[in-house]
């Protein structure tokens, strides 16, 4: 039995940390999660939440360490693999990110968010055909998820394809109005 199971404050503390993250009180969330890790350092979900707080604070190396610890504790935890790939990309380690994301897709080929990050890596490497395939695959998996549409919009920007960008912009008006507004103001003189 884990220490957090013995300590009734564990679940409440974890819930409070998640609430803090939702409110973008990431430093407070990190402190709460550190407290939980003192009680039970082997909880992969707390390690993962700690990594998300570190990402929000732009502490990518610390996030990467927490993600690796989470993966060691639960090798099948696909969101941790996906975010590790994101952190590796952010740190300029594209080849490592490719390996990490491919492993994540071996574990769960239907996880659209992994396909989105994989597309980002290919885009960063200038591998436009591979990026497009990854983004399209994410879109096939979850056509109503705004993330693949945001990724495709940025893909079209990178390729200078304003006609396709306009189509994604129109779709994003219903899926992610804030992103659509940003695209509209930047590229189409619309507010």
Z-matrix of the N, CA and C atoms (Angstrom, degrees):
N
C 1 1.462
C 2 1.528 1 108.24
N 3 1.318 2 116.86 1 134.06
C 4 1.460 3 120.53 2 -178.92
C 5 1.521 4 110.70 3 -74.52
N 6 1.345 5 114.50 4 157.57
C 7 1.456 6 119.73 5 178.17
C 8 1.518 7 111.33 6 -60.74
N 9 1.357 8 117.57 7 -36.00
C 10 1.468 9 119.27 8 -179.05
C 11 1.527 10 111.30 9 -68.11
N 12 1.348 11 117.47 10 -26.38
C 13 1.460 12 119.32 11 176.10
C 14 1.524 13 110.37 12 -71.09
N 15 1.333 14 115.93 13 -31.50
C 16 1.469 15 119.97 14 177.29
C 17 1.527 16 111.58 15 -76.39
N 18 1.303 17 116.91 16 -26.31
C 19 1.463 18 122.19 17 -176.50
C 20 1.524 19 108.79 18 -99.60
N 21 1.315 20 118.14 19 109.90
C 22 1.469 21 119.73 20 -176.84
C 23 1.527 22 112.53 21 -65.03
N 24 1.333 23 118.36 22 -16.69
C 25 1.463 24 119.30 23 178.49
C 26 1.530 25 111.30 24 -76.36
N 27 1.357 26 117.51 25 -16.43
C 28 1.461 27 121.03 26 -178.13
C 29 1.518 28 113.53 27 -54.06
N 30 1.341 29 118.88 28 -59.03
C 31 1.468 30 119.60 29 -179.77
C 32 1.529 31 112.89 30 -61.14
N 33 1.324 32 116.94 31 -37.95
C 34 1.468 33 119.74 32 179.30
C 35 1.520 34 110.79 33 -67.65
N 36 1.330 35 116.64 34 -39.31
C 37 1.461 36 121.16 35 178.70
C 38 1.528 37 110.49 36 -65.59
N 39 1.327 38 115.63 37 -41.69
C 40 1.467 39 120.86 38 177.86
C 41 1.528 40 110.19 39 -62.64
N 42 1.320 41 116.93 40 -45.61
C 43 1.470 42 120.71 41 178.49
C 44 1.524 43 110.84 42 -61.45
N 45 1.315 44 116.89 43 -39.16
C 46 1.469 45 120.72 44 178.17
C 47 1.522 46 110.64 45 -66.45
N 48 1.317 47 117.51 46 -39.11
C 49 1.471 48 120.80 47 177.46
C 50 1.531 49 110.62 48 -62.72
N 51 1.324 50 116.55 49 -43.40
C 52 1.471 51 119.82 50 178.38
C 53 1.531 52 110.98 51 -64.52
N 54 1.332 53 116.42 52 -39.12
C 55 1.460 54 120.14 53 176.89
C 56 1.530 55 110.07 54 -61.86
N 57 1.311 56 116.68 55 -42.54
C 58 1.467 57 120.73 56 178.27
C 59 1.532 58 110.65 57 -60.69
N 60 1.306 59 116.45 58 -40.91
C 61 1.467 60 119.88 59 179.00
C 62 1.525 61 110.59 60 -64.53
N 63 1.322 62 116.89 61 -41.60
C 64 1.467 63 120.17 62 177.83
C 65 1.527 64 111.31 63 -61.28
N 66 1.335 65 116.02 64 -33.21
C 67 1.467 66 121.66 65 -179.76
C 68 1.535 67 111.90 66 -88.64
N 69 1.329 68 115.78 67 6.54
C 70 1.468 69 123.12 68 -178.75
C 71 1.527 70 112.26 69 60.91
N 72 1.312 71 115.87 70 31.29
C 73 1.461 72 122.68 71 172.51
C 74 1.532 73 106.39 72 -97.16
N 75 1.323 74 115.08 73 64.12
C 76 1.462 75 120.76 74 -168.37
C 77 1.521 76 113.68 75 -71.03
N 78 1.313 77 118.26 76 -33.07
C 79 1.466 78 119.62 77 177.68
C 80 1.525 79 109.85 78 -66.05
N 81 1.316 80 116.73 79 -42.96
C 82 1.470 81 120.83 80 177.12
C 83 1.531 82 109.96 81 -62.59
N 84 1.328 83 116.98 82 -42.79
C 85 1.467 84 120.84 83 178.03
C 86 1.522 85 110.32 84 -60.05
N 87 1.322 86 116.71 85 -43.12
C 88 1.466 87 120.74 86 -179.77
C 89 1.533 88 110.70 87 -60.64
N 90 1.317 89 116.98 88 -42.44
C 91 1.469 90 121.02 89 179.03
C 92 1.532 91 110.13 90 -62.49
N 93 1.322 92 117.16 91 -44.85
C 94 1.467 93 120.67 92 179.19
C 95 1.529 94 111.33 93 -63.53
N 96 1.315 95 116.11 94 -41.71
C 97 1.466 96 119.93 95 179.97
C 98 1.524 97 110.79 96 -67.66
N 99 1.333 98 117.31 97 -37.71
C 100 1.471 99 119.87 98 175.37
C 101 1.523 100 110.51 99 -60.55
N 102 1.316 101 116.28 100 -38.94
C 103 1.469 102 120.70 101 177.94
C 104 1.528 103 109.88 102 -62.97
N 105 1.325 104 116.31 103 -43.62
C 106 1.470 105 119.77 104 177.94
C 107 1.530 106 111.44 105 -63.01
N 108 1.325 107 116.26 106 -38.62
C 109 1.464 108 119.50 107 -179.39
C 110 1.525 109 111.83 108 -68.03
N 111 1.318 110 116.94 109 -26.50
C 112 1.467 111 119.37 110 173.59
C 113 1.522 112 110.48 111 -66.72
N 114 1.328 113 116.05 112 -32.47
C 115 1.464 114 121.29 113 179.68
C 116 1.529 115 111.54 114 -78.64
N 117 1.329 116 116.52 115 -38.80
C 118 1.469 117 121.28 116 -178.62
C 119 1.527 118 108.53 117 -151.12
N 120 1.312 119 115.90 118 94.19
C 121 1.467 120 120.94 119 -176.33
C 122 1.526 121 112.91 120 -77.07
N 123 1.325 122 117.47 121 -4.06
C 124 1.465 123 120.89 122 -176.57
C 125 1.532 124 113.17 123 -105.41
N 126 1.301 125 117.93 124 20.96
C 127 1.461 126 120.90 125 -179.56
C 128 1.534 127 108.88 126 -94.82
N 129 1.351 128 117.99 127 108.78
C 130 1.466 129 119.59 128 -175.95
C 131 1.525 130 113.51 129 -63.87
N 132 1.330 131 117.89 130 -31.84
C 133 1.467 132 118.48 131 -178.79
C 134 1.527 133 111.21 132 -71.83
N 135 1.328 134 117.63 133 -32.66
C 136 1.463 135 120.26 134 176.37
C 137 1.528 136 109.31 135 -71.69
N 138 1.329 137 117.31 136 -40.23
C 139 1.474 138 120.87 137 175.81
C 140 1.535 139 109.88 138 -59.79
N 141 1.322 140 115.77 139 -43.41
C 142 1.463 141 120.67 140 179.53
C 143 1.536 142 110.72 141 -63.30
N 144 1.321 143 116.93 142 -46.11
C 145 1.465 144 120.18 143 178.34
C 146 1.524 145 110.57 144 -61.64
N 147 1.314 146 116.84 145 -38.93
C 148 1.462 147 120.81 146 176.80
C 149 1.533 148 110.29 147 -61.55
N 150 1.310 149 116.53 148 -41.71
C 151 1.468 150 120.34 149 177.51
C 152 1.529 151 110.60 150 -61.59
N 153 1.334 152 117.22 151 -41.12
C 154 1.469 153 119.85 152 179.70
C 155 1.528 154 110.58 153 -64.17
N 156 1.329 155 117.11 154 -37.62
C 157 1.469 156 120.08 155 176.83
C 158 1.523 157 110.06 156 -65.30
N 159 1.326 158 117.03 157 -41.27
C 160 1.469 159 120.36 158 178.19
C 161 1.530 160 111.14 159 -64.97
N 162 1.325 161 117.32 160 -38.99
C 163 1.470 162 119.86 161 177.20
C 164 1.520 163 109.51 162 -61.80
N 165 1.321 164 116.81 163 -44.91
C 166 1.470 165 120.65 164 179.59
C 167 1.529 166 111.84 165 -61.55
N 168 1.338 167 116.18 166 -27.62
C 169 1.466 168 121.24 167 178.90
C 170 1.529 169 111.74 168 -92.94
N 171 1.340 170 117.16 169 7.14
C 172 1.466 171 124.20 170 -179.56
C 173 1.528 172 112.10 171 61.45
N 174 1.313 173 116.86 172 28.13
C 175 1.464 174 122.56 173 175.49
C 176 1.531 175 107.10 174 -98.71
N 177 1.336 176 116.13 175 71.88
C 178 1.454 177 121.75 176 -169.31
C 179 1.520 178 113.34 177 -68.06
N 180 1.307 179 117.99 178 -37.05
C 181 1.470 180 119.47 179 179.00
C 182 1.535 181 110.78 180 -64.97
N 183 1.327 182 116.67 181 -43.11
C 184 1.468 183 120.02 182 176.95
C 185 1.522 184 110.15 183 -63.89
N 186 1.335 185 116.11 184 -40.28
C 187 1.466 186 119.70 185 177.62
C 188 1.522 187 110.49 186 -60.83
N 189 1.324 188 116.01 187 -43.91
C 190 1.458 189 120.23 188 178.92
C 191 1.520 190 112.14 189 -59.29
N 192 1.322 191 116.74 190 -42.16
C 193 1.473 192 120.86 191 177.89
C 194 1.521 193 110.88 192 -62.25
N 195 1.324 194 116.96 193 -44.20
C 196 1.470 195 120.01 194 178.92
C 197 1.526 196 111.24 195 -64.72
N 198 1.324 197 116.62 196 -38.92
C 199 1.467 198 119.65 197 178.92
C 200 1.525 199 110.68 198 -65.44
N 201 1.323 200 116.52 199 -41.61
C 202 1.468 201 118.97 200 177.31
C 203 1.523 202 111.12 201 -62.14
N 204 1.327 203 117.03 202 -40.81
C 205 1.468 204 120.08 203 177.95
C 206 1.527 205 110.50 204 -64.14
N 207 1.326 206 116.03 205 -40.45
C 208 1.462 207 120.11 206 178.67
C 209 1.528 208 110.84 207 -61.93
N 210 1.323 209 115.66 208 -42.10
C 211 1.469 210 120.89 209 179.96
C 212 1.522 211 111.28 210 -67.02
N 213 1.322 212 117.36 211 -39.09
C 214 1.463 213 120.30 212 177.45
C 215 1.527 214 109.75 213 -60.84
N 216 1.318 215 116.20 214 -37.85
C 217 1.464 216 120.89 215 -179.31
C 218 1.523 217 112.98 216 -77.04
N 219 1.326 218 116.70 217 -27.43
C 220 1.471 219 121.08 218 179.46
C 221 1.526 220 108.31 219 -148.07
N 222 1.329 221 116.12 220 93.26
C 223 1.473 222 122.41 221 -175.12
C 224 1.534 223 112.63 222 -63.77
N 225 1.314 224 118.49 223 -16.55
C 226 1.468 225 121.25 224 -177.10
C 227 1.530 226 112.51 225 -100.48
N 228 1.317 227 118.14 226 9.45
C 229 1.470 228 123.16 227 -176.16
C 230 1.536 229 109.30 228 -80.19
N 231 1.323 230 116.09 229 85.65
C 232 1.466 231 122.83 230 -172.31
C 233 1.536 232 113.17 231 -58.64
N 234 1.335 233 120.86 232 -42.95
C 235 1.466 234 118.31 233 178.49
C 236 1.540 235 113.04 234 -57.46
N 237 1.334 236 116.84 235 -33.87
C 238 1.468 237 119.17 236 177.61
C 239 1.524 238 110.65 237 -66.87
N 240 1.321 239 116.97 238 -40.97
C 241 1.470 240 120.55 239 177.02
C 242 1.527 241 109.88 240 -62.50
N 243 1.319 242 116.68 241 -45.25
C 244 1.463 243 121.13 242 -179.37
C 245 1.527 244 111.24 243 -60.09
N 246 1.317 245 116.81 244 -46.84
C 247 1.464 246 119.71 245 -179.24
C 248 1.526 247 111.74 246 -70.52
N 249 1.332 248 117.76 247 -30.79
C 250 1.462 249 119.63 248 174.40
C 251 1.526 250 109.22 249 -62.78
N 252 1.324 251 117.11 250 -42.02
C 253 1.468 252 120.23 251 175.78
C 254 1.519 253 111.53 252 -59.89
N 255 1.330 254 116.59 253 -41.60
C 256 1.462 255 121.15 254 177.00
C 257 1.526 256 111.00 255 -61.22
N 258 1.326 257 117.03 256 -45.69
C 259 1.469 258 121.11 257 -179.97
C 260 1.527 259 110.14 258 -63.19
N 261 1.325 260 116.87 259 -43.49
C 262 1.465 261 119.98 260 178.65
C 263 1.528 262 110.72 261 -60.99
N 264 1.324 263 117.22 262 -41.96
C 265 1.460 264 120.93 263 176.40
C 266 1.523 265 110.46 264 -61.16
N 267 1.312 266 116.36 265 -45.79
C 268 1.458 267 121.78 266 -179.16
C 269 1.524 268 111.19 267 -60.37
N 270 1.327 269 116.50 268 -34.92
C 271 1.467 270 121.21 269 179.86
C 272 1.527 271 112.60 270 -85.73
N 273 1.340 272 116.84 271 5.64
C 274 1.463 273 120.69 272 177.47
C 275 1.514 274 114.68 273 79.92
N 276 1.314 275 117.03 274 20.39
C 277 1.465 276 122.12 275 -179.22
C 278 1.525 277 108.86 276 -105.96
N 279 1.334 278 115.33 277 65.99
C 280 1.462 279 120.56 278 -172.71
C 281 1.523 280 113.17 279 -62.22
N 282 1.326 281 117.30 280 -41.53
C 283 1.476 282 119.21 281 -177.98
C 284 1.528 283 110.69 282 -64.79
N 285 1.327 284 117.24 283 -40.99
C 286 1.469 285 120.22 284 176.02
C 287 1.527 286 110.03 285 -63.97
N 288 1.331 287 116.41 286 -40.12
C 289 1.463 288 120.37 287 178.87
C 290 1.521 289 110.73 288 -61.34
N 291 1.339 290 117.18 289 -41.77
C 292 1.469 291 120.06 290 178.21
C 293 1.525 292 110.87 291 -58.56
N 294 1.332 293 117.29 292 -45.74
C 295 1.472 294 120.92 293 -179.73
C 296 1.523 295 110.46 294 -63.01
N 297 1.320 296 116.16 295 -44.90
C 298 1.466 297 120.84 296 -178.93
C 299 1.520 298 110.73 297 -61.86
N 300 1.324 299 116.64 298 -46.92
C 301 1.463 300 120.73 299 -177.16
C 302 1.522 301 111.64 300 -68.90
N 303 1.316 302 117.29 301 -36.18
C 304 1.468 303 119.47 302 176.19
C 305 1.525 304 110.73 303 -63.65
N 306 1.332 305 115.76 304 -38.07
C 307 1.465 306 118.65 305 176.61
C 308 1.536 307 110.17 306 -64.95
N 309 1.319 308 116.44 307 -42.64
C 310 1.466 309 120.25 308 178.23
C 311 1.530 310 110.33 309 -58.43
N 312 1.322 311 116.65 310 -39.99
C 313 1.470 312 120.29 311 -179.92
C 314 1.523 313 112.04 312 -71.85
N 315 1.334 314 117.58 313 -27.45
C 316 1.466 315 119.65 314 172.68
C 317 1.530 316 109.67 315 -64.91
N 318 1.336 317 115.94 316 -38.26
C 319 1.464 318 120.34 317 179.47
C 320 1.528 319 111.72 318 -71.21
N 321 1.328 320 116.30 319 -40.17
C 322 1.471 321 120.80 320 -178.44
C 323 1.524 322 109.69 321 -150.57
N 324 1.324 323 117.10 322 91.53
C 325 1.469 324 120.04 323 -178.64
C 326 1.528 325 113.70 324 -70.37
N 327 1.324 326 117.60 325 -7.84
C 328 1.466 327 120.99 326 -178.81
C 329 1.528 328 112.69 327 -100.33
N 330 1.321 329 117.96 328 13.86
C 331 1.464 330 121.61 329 -179.17
C 332 1.532 331 108.40 330 -90.45
N 333 1.317 332 116.04 331 98.28
C 334 1.469 333 122.32 332 -172.65
C 335 1.525 334 112.50 333 -58.24
N 336 1.323 335 117.38 334 -37.90
C 337 1.465 336 119.98 335 -177.58
C 338 1.527 337 111.87 336 -62.48
N 339 1.334 338 116.74 337 -33.15
C 340 1.467 339 119.57 338 176.61
C 341 1.519 340 110.03 339 -65.95
N 342 1.330 341 116.91 340 -41.87
C 343 1.461 342 120.32 341 177.42
C 344 1.531 343 110.86 342 -60.74
N 345 1.329 344 116.47 343 -36.87
C 346 1.470 345 120.16 344 178.95
C 347 1.524 346 111.59 345 -63.70
N 348 1.324 347 116.79 346 -45.12
C 349 1.469 348 119.68 347 179.59
C 350 1.523 349 110.00 348 -68.02
N 351 1.332 350 117.16 349 -38.59
C 352 1.463 351 120.26 350 176.44
C 353 1.531 352 109.83 351 -58.63
N 354 1.321 353 116.90 352 -43.03
C 355 1.463 354 120.39 353 176.48
C 356 1.520 355 112.04 354 -60.42
N 357 1.338 356 116.35 355 -39.89
C 358 1.467 357 120.30 356 177.11
C 359 1.523 358 111.52 357 -60.36
N 360 1.331 359 116.28 358 -41.82
C 361 1.466 360 119.83 359 179.60
C 362 1.525 361 109.61 360 -62.78
N 363 1.326 362 116.74 361 -47.61
C 364 1.468 363 119.78 362 179.40
C 365 1.527 364 110.76 363 -61.55
N 366 1.303 365 116.96 364 -39.51
C 367 1.465 366 120.78 365 178.01
C 368 1.523 367 110.07 366 -62.01
N 369 1.318 368 116.33 367 -43.83
C 370 1.465 369 121.60 368 178.67
C 371 1.525 370 111.17 369 -61.01
N 372 1.328 371 116.65 370 -35.11
C 373 1.464 372 121.80 371 179.89
C 374 1.525 373 112.65 372 -83.09
N 375 1.336 374 117.04 373 -1.47
C 376 1.458 375 120.34 374 -178.29
C 377 1.518 376 112.97 375 76.31
N 378 1.316 377 116.80 376 17.91
C 379 1.469 378 122.26 377 179.06
C 380 1.531 379 107.91 378 -95.87
N 381 1.326 380 114.45 379 78.45
C 382 1.460 381 120.72 380 -169.75
C 383 1.523 382 113.32 381 -67.80
N 384 1.322 383 117.31 382 -38.83
C 385 1.468 384 119.24 383 179.53
C 386 1.527 385 110.86 384 -63.62
N 387 1.342 386 116.62 385 -43.64
C 388 1.454 387 120.62 386 179.52
C 389 1.530 388 110.76 387 -66.32
N 390 1.335 389 116.23 388 -38.43
C 391 1.469 390 119.90 389 177.84
C 392 1.517 391 109.98 390 -61.51
N 393 1.310 392 116.67 391 -45.81
C 394 1.468 393 120.82 392 -178.90
C 395 1.523 394 111.16 393 -61.90
N 396 1.331 395 116.54 394 -41.71
C 397 1.469 396 120.39 395 178.33
C 398 1.530 397 110.10 396 -60.62
N 399 1.323 398 117.10 397 -44.35
C 400 1.470 399 120.69 398 -179.08
C 401 1.527 400 110.76 399 -64.36
N 402 1.326 401 117.23 400 -45.98
C 403 1.466 402 119.91 401 179.96
C 404 1.527 403 110.99 402 -64.30
N 405 1.329 404 116.68 403 -41.88
C 406 1.465 405 120.04 404 178.11
C 407 1.524 406 111.47 405 -62.67
N 408 1.342 407 116.06 406 -38.38
C 409 1.460 408 119.00 407 178.91
C 410 1.528 409 110.84 408 -64.54
N 411 1.326 410 116.34 409 -42.29
C 412 1.472 411 120.21 410 176.96
C 413 1.522 412 110.20 411 -59.68
N 414 1.309 413 116.24 412 -41.85
C 415 1.457 414 121.81 413 -179.46
C 416 1.535 415 111.35 414 -65.98
N 417 1.330 416 117.05 415 -38.72
C 418 1.470 417 120.41 416 176.20
C 419 1.527 418 110.81 417 -62.21
N 420 1.335 419 115.61 418 -39.61
C 421 1.466 420 120.15 419 -178.66
C 422 1.521 421 112.07 420 -69.34
N 423 1.333 422 116.36 421 -40.53
C 424 1.465 423 120.72 422 -175.65
C 425 1.524 424 110.38 423 -140.43
N 426 1.339 425 117.15 424 77.83
C 427 1.466 426 120.51 425 -175.55
C 428 1.526 427 114.47 426 -62.93
N 429 1.323 428 118.11 427 -22.85
C 430 1.466 429 120.24 428 -179.53
C 431 1.526 430 113.02 429 -97.65
N 432 1.319 431 117.18 430 0.90
C 433 1.455 432 121.74 431 176.92
C 434 1.536 433 107.68 432 -78.83
N 435 1.324 434 118.60 433 124.97
C 436 1.462 435 119.64 434 -178.23
C 437 1.528 436 113.92 435 -67.05
N 438 1.330 437 118.12 436 -23.65
C 439 1.470 438 120.13 437 -175.21
C 440 1.532 439 113.15 438 -59.57
N 441 1.341 440 120.09 439 -50.14
C 442 1.469 441 118.03 440 177.63
C 443 1.536 442 112.70 441 -60.33
N 444 1.315 443 117.18 442 -32.62
C 445 1.465 444 120.18 443 178.08
C 446 1.529 445 110.82 444 -69.15
N 447 1.337 446 117.09 445 -39.32
C 448 1.466 447 120.10 446 176.04
C 449 1.521 448 109.99 447 -62.68
N 450 1.325 449 116.18 448 -42.76
C 451 1.464 450 120.71 449 179.93
C 452 1.522 451 110.95 450 -64.05
N 453 1.335 452 116.40 451 -43.06
C 454 1.464 453 119.07 452 177.81
C 455 1.524 454 111.49 453 -64.52
N 456 1.308 455 117.23 454 -36.74
C 457 1.466 456 119.96 455 176.97
C 458 1.523 457 110.16 456 -59.88
N 459 1.327 458 116.72 457 -46.33
C 460 1.463 459 120.07 458 179.68
C 461 1.526 460 110.93 459 -67.50
N 462 1.318 461 116.76 460 -33.91
C 463 1.461 462 120.64 461 174.72
C 464 1.526 463 109.89 462 -59.98
N 465 1.320 464 116.36 463 -46.96
C 466 1.468 465 120.14 464 -178.95
C 467 1.528 466 111.20 465 -64.43
N 468 1.330 467 116.57 466 -36.16
C 469 1.465 468 119.76 467 175.05
C 470 1.523 469 109.56 468 -61.29
N 471 1.329 470 117.23 469 -46.13
C 472 1.467 471 121.14 470 -178.07
C 473 1.524 472 111.71 471 -62.42
N 474 1.301 473 116.77 472 -27.80
C 475 1.472 474 121.32 473 -179.12
C 476 1.527 475 111.94 474 -96.14
N 477 1.332 476 117.23 475 -4.10
C 478 1.465 477 120.46 476 -179.27
C 479 1.515 478 113.00 477 69.85
N 480 1.315 479 117.51 478 25.28
C 481 1.463 480 123.11 479 -177.18
C 482 1.538 481 108.86 480 -95.53
N 483 1.316 482 115.95 481 85.89
C 484 1.460 483 121.06 482 -175.78
C 485 1.526 484 112.83 483 -70.53
N 486 1.307 485 117.79 484 -30.21
C 487 1.464 486 120.25 485 178.63
C 488 1.532 487 110.35 486 -64.31
N 489 1.331 488 116.98 487 -46.59
C 490 1.462 489 120.63 488 178.56
C 491 1.524 490 110.99 489 -69.80
N 492 1.338 491 117.01 490 -34.65
C 493 1.451 492 120.42 491 176.12
C 494 1.525 493 110.12 492 -61.52
N 495 1.322 494 116.39 493 -41.71
C 496 1.468 495 120.68 494 178.79
C 497 1.527 496 110.61 495 -59.77
N 498 1.335 497 117.04 496 -41.30
C 499 1.468 498 120.55 497 179.62
C 500 1.533 499 110.91 498 -63.43
N 501 1.331 500 117.18 499 -44.50
C 502 1.480 501 120.29 500 177.49
C 503 1.523 502 110.38 501 -65.25
N 504 1.309 503 116.67 502 -39.15
C 505 1.465 504 122.09 503 177.47
C 506 1.531 505 110.48 504 -56.86
N 507 1.318 506 116.47 505 -45.05
C 508 1.471 507 120.65 506 179.90
C 509 1.530 508 110.81 507 -63.77
N 510 1.338 509 117.41 508 -41.59
C 511 1.466 510 120.66 509 177.41
C 512 1.526 511 111.32 510 -65.68
N 513 1.331 512 116.43 511 -40.24
C 514 1.459 513 120.41 512 -178.19
C 515 1.529 514 112.67 513 -68.29
N 516 1.311 515 117.77 514 -19.75
C 517 1.461 516 119.47 515 177.12
C 518 1.522 517 111.39 516 -57.09
N 519 1.344 518 116.40 517 -33.24
C 520 1.466 519 119.69 518 179.09
C 521 1.525 520 112.28 519 -96.31
N 522 1.340 521 117.93 520 -26.32
C 523 1.463 522 121.02 521 -176.59
C 524 1.528 523 113.75 522 -90.32
N 525 1.326 524 116.39 523 -34.25
C 526 1.469 525 121.25 524 -177.71
C 527 1.531 526 107.54 525 -154.22
N 528 1.320 527 115.31 526 83.72
C 529 1.470 528 121.26 527 -174.32
C 530 1.529 529 112.23 528 -59.53
N 531 1.337 530 117.43 529 -36.38
C 532 1.468 531 119.53 530 179.56
C 533 1.519 532 111.82 531 -63.65
N 534 1.345 533 116.60 532 -45.17
C 535 1.465 534 120.10 533 178.46
C 536 1.522 535 110.14 534 -65.42
N 537 1.318 536 117.23 535 -41.15
C 538 1.463 537 120.52 536 178.26
C 539 1.529 538 110.22 537 -59.80
N 540 1.312 539 116.62 538 -41.89
C 541 1.468 540 120.20 539 179.04
C 542 1.524 541 110.82 540 -62.60
N 543 1.327 542 116.95 541 -40.53
C 544 1.469 543 119.92 542 177.86
C 545 1.520 544 110.84 543 -63.84
N 546 1.319 545 116.27 544 -45.87
C 547 1.462 546 120.36 545 179.12
C 548 1.523 547 110.28 546 -62.28
N 549 1.332 548 115.52 547 -45.20
C 550 1.463 549 119.78 548 -179.95
C 551 1.512 550 112.49 549 -59.46
N 552 1.331 551 116.90 550 -43.70
C 553 1.468 552 119.32 551 -178.25
C 554 1.524 553 111.84 552 -72.25
N 555 1.323 554 117.80 553 -30.74
C 556 1.466 555 120.44 554 -178.84
C 557 1.527 556 113.61 555 -81.05
N 558 1.334 557 115.81 556 -36.53
C 559 1.463 558 118.26 557 -169.91
C 560 1.508 559 115.95 558 -118.91
N 561 1.328 560 117.53 559 -17.88
C 562 1.458 561 118.61 560 -173.70
C 563 1.520 562 113.51 561 -127.65
N 564 1.315 563 118.10 562 14.51
C 565 1.471 564 122.47 563 -179.88
C 566 1.516 565 112.26 564 50.32
N 567 1.339 566 116.10 565 37.00
C 568 1.457 567 121.14 566 178.71
C 569 1.522 568 108.42 567 -119.28
N 570 1.298 569 116.56 568 145.25
C 571 1.459 570 119.86 569 -179.09
C 572 1.503 571 110.12 570 -115.02
